[in-house]
Amino acid sequence: MSLTDREMDESPATIVESSDEESSSEEDISQDEATETPCPPELKLRNYQKELAKHANEGLNTIICAPTGSGKTRVATYIIQEHFKLTDRKRAKVAFLARVVSLADQQYRSLHKYLPSLKIALITGSTSNTMSLHLLLPEYDIIVMTPMILENHLRSNRLPNLAVFSMLVFDECHHTRKGEPYNTLMGSYHKTKDQIYQAANRGQPVNIILPQIVGLTASIGIEGAEELEVAKHNILKVCANLDACKMSTINDHIQELMDNVPVPREETKTLEERKDDEAVFAITDVMKTLEFYMEQYAKVLKSVKLDEEIRKKPSDRKSQEYEQWAISTKKAAESVPIDKSDNERDTYVRLIIITARYLKEYRLALETFDLVELKDVMGYLQKRFEDLERHRMRIKEENHFYDYFLELKEKVVSHHREENPNLRILEETLMEYLSGDNTRGIIFVRTRALSEALSMWLNRSQNEMIRNMNASSFTGANVAQQKGGTPLAKQESIIHRFRTGEIRLLVSTSVAEEGLDIPECNLVIKYNHVGNEVSTVQTRGRSRAVNGVSVLLGITSVILRENMNKRRAELMKNAIESIRKMSLHEFQTAIERHQKDLFEAMLSATLAQQIERRELVQPFEIVCSLCRKVSVCNTEMRTIYQKYRVSIDGNLLRKIQIVSMPPKPMDELFFVGKVKCMGETEPGKKCFNPLGSMIKYKDIHFVAIGIDNVVFKTDNLSELRKFKQWKKVPYSVDEITDDDIIRYAELLKTA
């Protein structure tokens, strides 16, 4: 359940502290680190790694761009070590940023291993102190964290600016683009930089020293460019965002890099699309029926916006465009104005939303059917529709929708006998390259559902050699386990077992593409899944063993996309080389031009936001998007840490159901339950839309509203508004006060 922006999806973790006086517990560090002697391992660098560190050690802002497996983390550790030697210890303070919890944890362990004389803290996800970074700063030399931790502290003014650090290290820095947390942080950096410049022009001294910036990446990306100058332009934009003076690449020691970082052989095999299968026809028939109902409901609502969306329906029901259409149609339905004189309108809106959800899942089932066995496809759908099955108080139309699934399941499972030819190709590829006991492989897939289904098929294979590979699903920790996520502790266990050979095959989503220290493997398979040129480079680099192989198994359209990615990867390489050859003046001129555009865009965005906020200073309600009967007025909403949106309306408690769960700490509060809407859809029927979570703050229970399943109403005529993130919501909500808490506590006594 998304309660805030992306930071709310971080998986549970703890603050881990290390120094020369105290070390982490054994459960927080690896076995090697747990038995660490007073003499740390020597931090030795190869010549090409020293070349990568050169610009940063000169105090310059730089982006270090080198292949996966070349040791960029070791280079960064060396840079940090030298930084503390050359910087006043009273000022030296390093933030090491990693986008996901597992990467932050990994980087912390590496720094702790090689820099034991420095005090290091790890702050990620579900900790009791994630909003206390400002209090921890004086005690530590290095803070390893996810970017949202730092962004939250800047947004809530717990930190004045990024100048509290002397160095910022951005792991996987190619994500410093529009909409990414890294870019938000660098936006704050550029604002401070401009303040310093403006003060200097006024002759006012400013005691602010901006931190040095060091970015790490294996593939900086060119954003789909197809020409060299456009590719250079897009790379230079990232350099400008990170205020880089130089790009650090390997030029003088290429041969040493090639001798130590193997490049895998690449192969391609074509898969078949299962278009004429009876199961495909059966799933498609259900989708056509649901589409028909959706169109009928829309006609009653007479919404121009909704009608336009429905007419845009793609013909290919298996395409990702179809999924986007289902999502946009759902949003159009959610925006239909509420008419209290016509209760049936709310029912039709609800049915369109539910129908769109079904269509989205059936589309994914069609995609997955190309790649796994039918019973795993049906198993996925059963899991996705579990909430619908448990919800016994649904209206008759919802019963019909669920009955269609049950009929589909009965029809295809009992009659379907056709084997999947693509699984035979996968099996043959695994047998060809993973026959030895010491071999390892990773299969990359697009979705968590496919990761889970494919690992189950591998482990029940009739081929004993395949079963003995002990395949394991490996997905992101940012998603709940019941939705296919892999908790951080389980991720660590899987990687450890992969390292020892107990597990020889991972079936992974993109979480394993970037940064994770996964042991050498002989084989990488991209199973009908390619991303952009960045992921092409990243996944290729996962085959680190000598004589390793990277194989794409894909349908024709996927193979064409990968061939385009390869051309773009080569174009990216040429663009980086061209940038490296630019004169210092030429590079700086390009960066200044991009930063001028960047700052103008930031000012425009800020001005537009201010105008929107002024225009929207008005009463509003947060409304359940599915029943549109349960709402909270803006006067009864508050924020906690300017992050969590909570209700102080005692009446809301009478309109929800709380499903308790074991307390989970986060940000000095506890998540203790899930909240379901109990709005009445028809007499005796209830909504059950997930509205958020029950949290405990200062010993008082509050309903924290999630952004996913609510809409915003400003009056009785306008369309309702939908937002993806709380920070995009233009309406202001006051921070909670002690008086609010006391008043709400009194209300709870009578609720």
N, C-alpha and C positions, 0 to 999 in steps of 0.2 A: 504494500500500500504506500503510494507516494504521499508523504506529508508535506514535504517542502520540495526543494529542487533536487538536483542530483545527489547532494550530500546525504539525503535521507536514505539513499539506496546503499550506502556503504555498509559492509557487513560488520558484525560485532568484532571488536578487538580491544586491546588494552593499551594503556601507556606503558611503554617499556623504557626503563632508565638504565644507563650504564655510565661508569666513570672509572677512574683508577682506584677509587675507594669502595665502590659497590658494583656488583655485576648482576645481570638478569638471572632469573630462575631458570632451571634446566628446561622447563616447558616453554620458555620464551626464546631459547636459542638452540642452535643445532648441537649435536653431540660433540663435534670438534670444538665448538666455542665453549661448551660447558666445562671441558677439561683444559681450558686454555692456561698456559703457563705465564709467568710474569713477563716473559720475553715474547712479544708479538711476532708473527711472521714478517719477514722483510718484504717491503713493498717494492718489488723489482719491476721495472718497465722495460719492454723491448724498445728498440730504436724507433719503430713506427709509432709506438705509444707516446714516446717523448716528443715526437714531432707533433702529435695531436695536442699535447699539453702546452706547447711552446707559447702560443698567443695568450692563453689564460694565465700562465705563469708570469707573463709580462704585465698583467693587470688589465688586459683588454677584455671587453665583452666579446664573446665568440660562440659560434655554433660548431660543435665537434660532430662531424659527419663521417662515420666509418661503419663497415659491415657488421652485421650480427655476428657475435663470437669473437670480435677483435679486442674486447676488453675495455669498453668505454667506461664501465663502472670503476675499474681499476685506475684508469686515467683520471676520472673525476676525484677519486680518493686521493691520488697524488697531488692534484691541483689544490684540494682542500688542505692537505697537509702543508704544502708550501705557503698557502694563504695565511695559515696561523703562524708560520715562521716569520713572515714578512709584515704582518699587520699587528698593530697595537692590540694586545690581548683584551684591553678594556673595551675596544670597539669591535673586535672580531666576533662575528656571529653569523653562522651559515644556516640557511634553510635549504634542505634537499627535498624537492617536490616530486612525487610520483603519483600518477593519475588514479591508480586503484590500490586498495589495501594490500593485496598480495605483493605488488611491486615495492610499495613503501616498506613493508616488512622485510623483504629481501635486501633492499638497499641498506636498511638499518643494520642488519646482521653483518653485511660486508664492511660497513664503516666501523662497527664495533670491533670487528676482528683485527683490522689493520690500524685503527687509531684509538687504542685503549686509553691513552693518556688524556683524551678529550672527553668531556661529559656530553653524552648523546641521549636524546629522548626521541621516542617514536610516538606520534599522536595520530591515530586514525579511528574513524568510525565510532563504534559504540563504546565510548569510554565515559567515565564520570567527570573527566576534566577537559573535554574537547573545547569548551568555551573559556578555558583558563590559560591559553597560550601566553597572554600578556603577563601573567603571574609567573610562569615557568621560565620565561626568557632570561632573566638575570642569573638563573641557576645553571644554564646549559650553554655549551659551545655550539652544538649542532642540533637542530630540530629536523627530524625526518617526518614528513606529513603529506597528506593528500591536499590538493590545492583548495578544496572547498573549506578546509579548516582555516586556512589563512584568509580566504575571501570572506568568510563569516566574521572574522575579527576586524577586518577593515570596514566591512559594511556596518557593523555595530559600534564602530569607533573605539573598540577595545585597543586597537593599535592605530596610531596616527597616520602612518604611511609605511612603505616598505623600507625606508631608511633605518629602521630598527635593526636591519640585517646588513652585514658587510658583503655578503655574497648570496646569490640565489642560484641553485642548480635545478634546471628543468629536465627531468628524465622524459624521453620520448617527446622532445620539444617541437616536433612537426605538428603537434596539436595546438600550437599557438596561432590559431586562426579564429575567425569570427564565430561567436557562440560558444567557444571552449573556455573552461575555467582559467586556463593558462593565460588566455588573451585578456580576460577580465582583470587578472592580477597585473598584467603589463599595462593595461589601461590606467590603473592606479599609479603605476611607475611613471608613465608619461605625463600624467597630470602633475605629479610632484616635480618632475623635471621642468615642466613649463612654469610652475610657480617659482622655482629657483631662478629660471631665466628672467621672468618678469620682475622679480625682486632685484636682481642684479642690474637690470635696465633702470630701475628707480634709484639705484645706489644704496639699496638696503641689504646689508649682509644677512645671509641665511645660514644658520648652523645645521645644514642638512647635507649629508653625503650619500648619494645614491649607491645602492649595492652593485657589485660587479655581477654580471649575468653570464652564466655558462649553460649552454644548451647541449643536450646529447640526443643523437638520432642516428638510425641506420638508413633512413630513407626520408628525406625532407619533403618529398611530394611536389607535384607541379600542378595540382588541381585540374587534371584533365587536359592540359595544354597539348597542342599538336604541332607547335612551331617553336623553334629554339628561343626566339626573343620573348614569346609569351611565357615559356617555361622559366626563363631567367627572371622575368618580371614577377612571377608568382613566388619564386624562391626568395627574391630580394624583399618581397613583402613580409615574409616570415622573419628575415634578418632585421628588417625595420621594426617589426613588432617587438623583437627581443633586443632592440637597440644594439645589434652586433656591429662591431668594428671590423671583424674578420670572420671568414669561414675557415675552420681548421680541418684540413683533409690530409690524406697521405699522398705525398708526391715523391719524396726522396727515398723512401724505403718500401716501395711497392713490392719488390721481390720478397722481402722478409714477411710482409703481410700475406702474400700468396703461399709462402712456405708454411705458414702457421694457421691460416684460416681456409680450410678446404672449400672449394666451390662444387656443389653437387651437379651430377649429370641430370639433365631434364628430359622427361618423356611425356608423351600425350597419348591417351587412349579414349576412343569415342564411346559414349554411352547411348542407350536408346531411350526415346520418350515413349511411355506406355499410353498411347492415345486411344487405341481401339480395344481396351480392356473393359470387361463387363463392370468391374468395380469403378472405373472412371466414369462410365455411363451412369451408374447408380448414384454416385456422389453428385455428378453434374445435374441429374434430374431433381435431386433435393434442392440444389442451389437455384435452379430455375423456378421451382415452386416458391421458395422464399422470396426471390426477386419479384415474382408476380404479386405476392401479398404486400411487399414493400411499396410497389407502385400504386396499389389500390389505397393503402393507407395515406400515401402522399397526396393523392387526388382529393381526399377529404380535407386535408390540412390547407390546401390551396396556398402553399408557400412558393413564391417564385424562385427563391434561392434553392430550396429543396428540389423542386422540379428540374432545375438546371443541372443539379448534381446527378440526379437519377438518369437523366438523358446522356450523361457522359460515360455510362457503364462500358468498360472494355469488353470486347468479344472473347478474349482469352481469359478464361476463369482461373487459370493456373498462374497467371503472371503477377508480378509484384505490383503492377499498375492496378490490377483488380483489387488487391488489398488496400492500396491507397484510396481507391474509389470508395470502398466500404467505409473506411475511416472518415473520409471527407463527407460522405452522406450522413453518417452518424452525427458529425458535428453540425451539419446543416439542420438536422432534426432537432438537436439540442437547442439551437438558437431560435426556434419558433416561439413567438411571444405567447405568454400565458393569457388565456381568456377565461376568467372565473365564471363567466355565464355559460361556458360550454365545456363541461368536464370531460366529454369524450375526446376532445383534442389531446388532452394529456395522455390518454390511453393510447391513441394512435402514435404520438411521439415516442412513448415507451416501446411500443411494438416495433417501430422502425429501428430504434437503437438496438434492441435485442436481436432483431433480424440481421442487422449489420454485423453484430458480434459473431453470430453463427456463420455468416458468409465468410468472414475473415478466417475463421478456424477451418472451414471446409476448403478454402483456397490453399491453406498451408498443408492440409491433408493430401490434396492433389499433387502438390509439389513433392511431398515426402514419399508418396506412393511410387514415384519413379525410382526411388533409391533404397527402399526397405521392403519388408514383407507386409502384406495387408493387415495381418493381425496386430502389428505394431502401430500401423496407422490408426486402426480402430481403438487401440489402447490409448493412443494420444488423445483422440477425440473424447473418449470416456473420461479421461482425467480432466480435460478442459471443461467438460460439462458437468463435473461433479457438483459444483455449487447449485446448478439448476436442478439436479436430481434431489439434492437435500432440501431445496426450497419447495415445500409441499403446499404453500399457500399462494401459488401462482394462479393467474387468470387462465381461462380455457384456451385462449390462443397460444399462450406460452406452453401449455400442456401439449398442444398440437405440434409445436416446433420441436419439443423434446421427443415426442413420439416418432417424428420423422427420423430422428437419429436412431432410435431403438429399432425401427423397421429396417433402416439401412444396414445397421450392424447385423441383424438377423439374416438379411438377404445375402449380403456379400460374404460373411464369414462362413456360412453353411454351404455355399455353392462354389466359392472361388477356389480353384486348384492351381492356377498358373504360377509358376516360379518366376522370380524376378531375375532376368538375364544380367542386369547390372551388378547384382550381388555376386554372380559367378565371376565376372571380370574383376571385381574387388578381391575376391578370394584368390584368384590366380595371381594377382599382383602381390598380395601378401605372401603367398607361398614362394614366389620367385625371389623375393628380396629379404624375407625374414625367416629363412629356414634355419639359420644358426642360433644356438642357445644365447649367444651374447648380443644378438641384434635387437634393435629398438625401432619403433615406428610411431608416427603421429598421423592420424587422419583428421583433416580439417573439414568441418561441415558448417553450414550457414546458421542453423538454429539449434537451440537447446533440445527441442523435441527430437530432432534427427540424431543428435549426439546420444541421447538416451536410448532411442530405438535401435540404433546401429550397434551400440555396445552390447545390448541385450541379444541381438541376433548373433553377434560374434561369439558370445559366451555360451550359446546353445547350439552352435554349429555342429553338424555331424562330422566335420573334419577335426580330428583330435589335435592336430598341430595348431589349428586356429584357436580352439578352446584353450590350449595350453599357453597362448599368448596373454590370457587373463586380461582382456581389454577392459578399460575403465573410461567412463564418461568424465570429461573434464570441462567444466563451464565456469562462468564468472561468479564471483562471490557477491556481486551487487544485487543479485536476485534471490528471493526467498527459495529455500530448498524445495518446497512443494510446487514451485513454478519452474523447477529444473535447474536451479542454481547449485553451485558447489561451495559450501561454507569454507572459510579460509583454513581452518584446522584440517578439514578433509583434503583441500588442495595440497597442503604441505605433506600430508600422509601419502597422497597419490604420487607426488613427485619423488618422495623418499623411496617408495616401493618401485617406481620406475627406474630410479638410480641403481637400486640393488638388483633389479632384474625380476623381482616378483611380479611386477606388471611390465609387459613388453610392448604394449600398444595402448596409446591414448586416442580417444575419439573426442576432439576438442572443437569448441567454437573459437572465435577470434581471440579469446583471452590469452591463448598460448602463443599468439603471433608476436607480441611485442614484449621484450624486456625480461620475462620470467626466465630464471636460470634453470632451464630444463636440460638435463644431461644430453650428451652426444647421442644422436640417433642416426640410423642408417637410411631410413626411408621416411619421406614426407609425401602424403597423398592428399591432394585437394579433391575432395569428392563432390563434384559438381558445384564447387563454390570458389568463386574468385571475387576479390573486392576491386580496389584500384591499384595503381602502380606501387603505392606504399606497401599494401598487404602482399603483393607479388614478391617484392624484395624481402619482406619480413618472413613470410612462410618459407621461402626458398632457403633462407639462412638457418632454419631450424634443423636442416639435415647437415650436421656438423662433422660427422664421422668421415674419415678418409674413404674415398670411393662411394660417398653417399649418393642417393638418388632422390629427385623430386619428381613426382608423377601427378599429372592432372588427368583425372577421370571425369569427363564432362560431356554433356550433350553439345551439339554443334554450336549453338548460340553462346554457350559458356566458353568453349574453346576459342571462338572468335574474339570474345571479350578479353580473354587472357593474352592472346596474341597482341591485341592492342595495348594491354598493360605492359607487355615486354618492350614494345616499341617506345612507350612512354618512359619506362624505366631507363632505357638507353638514352632517350632524350634528356631525362633528368641528369644522368651521369655527364652528358656533354654540356648541359647548362651549368652544372657545378664547376666543371673544368673551365668553362668560359668565364665564370665569375671569379674563379681563383686567379685568372690571368689579368683581371682588371687592375688598373693602377689604383693606388690608394685614393687619389683624388676622385677618380671615376666612381669607385665603390661608394665613397662617402657622399658624393653628389646624389647618387641613386637612392641611398638610404635616407638622406635629408628630404628628397622629393616624396618618397613614400611616407615618411613620418609627417610631412606637411599634410598630405592627403588623409592620413590616419587621424591626425588631430582635428582637422576640419570635420571629418565624419563623426568623431566623438562629440564635438561641440554641437553639431546638428542633432545628433541623437539625444544629447542632454537637453537641448532646447525643446525638441519635440516632446520629450518626456515631461518636462516642466509644464508645457502648454497643455498636454493631455491631463496632467494631474490637476491643473487649475480648472480645466473645463469639467472635470469629473469629481470635483469636491461636492458631492451630493449624496443623499441617502441611497443605500443599496442593500440588497439581500443576497446571501449565499444560499442557493436552492439545490436540492437533490435533483440531478439531471434526469433521473429515471422515472420518478413518480411526480416530481414538481409540487409535492404537497408539503414537504418538510423544508423549513428554511430558518435562517438565523439572520437577524437584522444587524447592520453594521455597528449600531450602538451597543450590541451585546457581543462584539468580537474584540479580542485583544491579541497582541503578539507576546511571545516569550523569546527573549534574545533577538527581537526583530526577525524571527525565523519561523517559529511555530505559530500558526493561527488557531487560537483556542476560543471556545464559546464560554461565556459567563452567563448564559441564558438557562436558568433552571428548568424552563419548560421543555427545552430540547431533550432532556433526560427522559421525558415521558414518551418521546417519539422515536426512540432508538432501542436497539438490543445490543448488549455488550457481551462479546464472546471473550472470556478471560484467557490469558496466556501467561506463562512464566515471565516474571519481570525482566525486562532488558534495559540496562542502563545506557543512557546517551545524553551528553550535554547536561550533566548534573540533574537529570530527571529520569524517570523510569517509564517504559512502555509496558502497560499491564493488560491490554486487551484490544480487540478489534471492535469497531462500531458498525452496526448494520442499521440501515434506515427501516423504520417500521411504519412508513406512510401507507395509508390505505389506498390501494389502487382500484379496488371494487369492494363492495360490502363484504367483509370477512376475509379479504385478500390483502396481503402485505407486500411491500416493495423489496426489502432485503438488499438494497444497493449498498455496497461498502462505502461508508462516508469518511472513514479515517481511523484513528486510534484513540484509545483511552490512555492518558498519560498521568503520571503522578508527579506533581511539582510542589515543593514546600509542603508535603504531606496532604495536598488537596488533589482530587481527581478532576481532570479537565478532558473535554472532548477536543482533540486536535483534528481539525478538518483537513482532509486530503484534497488535493487539487484535481485529481483524475476524474472524479465522478460528481462534480458540482458545476453549476453555471451561475452567472451573476446577473441579477435583475435590478434595473435602476428605476423603472416605472412600469405602468401597466400596458404601455403601447409598444415600447421598443423591443427589438430582438434581444434575446438573452446572449450574454457573451461567455465565451469559453477561453480558458488560458491553459497553456501547457505547464507553466512554472509560476510559482507564487511571485517571484521577482518581476514577472511580466505584468502582474495585476496593477493597474494604475490607481486603484482606490486605496486611500490611506486608512490604516488601522493603528490605534494607539497602543503603546507598550503597556503591559499590565503593571498595576501599582499594588502596593500593600493594601490600600483601601479596597481595590477591586477584589483582591483575594479574600479579605475579611467579609465583604458583602456577599460574595459567591458562597463562601463557607456557610453563611447563615441560610442562604437559599437551599443548600444541599440538605440541611436538617429537615426541611419541610417538603423536599422533592419526593 
